[in-house]
């Protein structure tokens, strides 16, 4: 006679305990995966914002550091200085405008920077002396900018919140060569205040 073996399965309590352990492990695994994915998304966002921030500062620095003393006329025919700015915007003439397509245009360019709905904008014109229908071409450089602040350093190392300063407004346009540098402060969401100082040629 073979001995009789009675097969035994899992009890309900053992199944509940096993399911509970599996559920805890699954929750822990999902929580860890979710943390990694969230960190990845946040890192990608910061990397994208950093790349745009670096690009914006590159554009600013390149335009300011290639400033050239060529005044213009606006769409009303009024003369404008080669560089003029306030605490929140600046407009200038720059050299070195590349022309790989060999278009019929000048190598000089009129550019402007200002803040619009928390976006740093760069505008430029195809011609220096503008016609009445001249419209700028606008570029969105950087989003989530709470504030832009510009300061202008003269040859006597004095800071001004506009250029030309009030005491130079009635002088000849060539007097704006007394500008030595422009300090740009950007208050960017997530990055705080970022300050850069750009030298003005001839200053």
Beta strands, then each sheet from edge to edge (+ up, - down):
strand 1: 72-73
strand 2: 79-80
strand 3: 83-85
strand 4: 89-94
strand 5: 109-116
strand 6: 119-125
strand 7: 137-142
strand 8: 145-154
strand 9: 159-160
strand 10: 179-188
strand 11: 192-199
sheet 1: 1+ 2-
sheet 2: 3+ 4- 5+ 6- 7+
sheet 3: 9+ 8- 10+ 11-
end
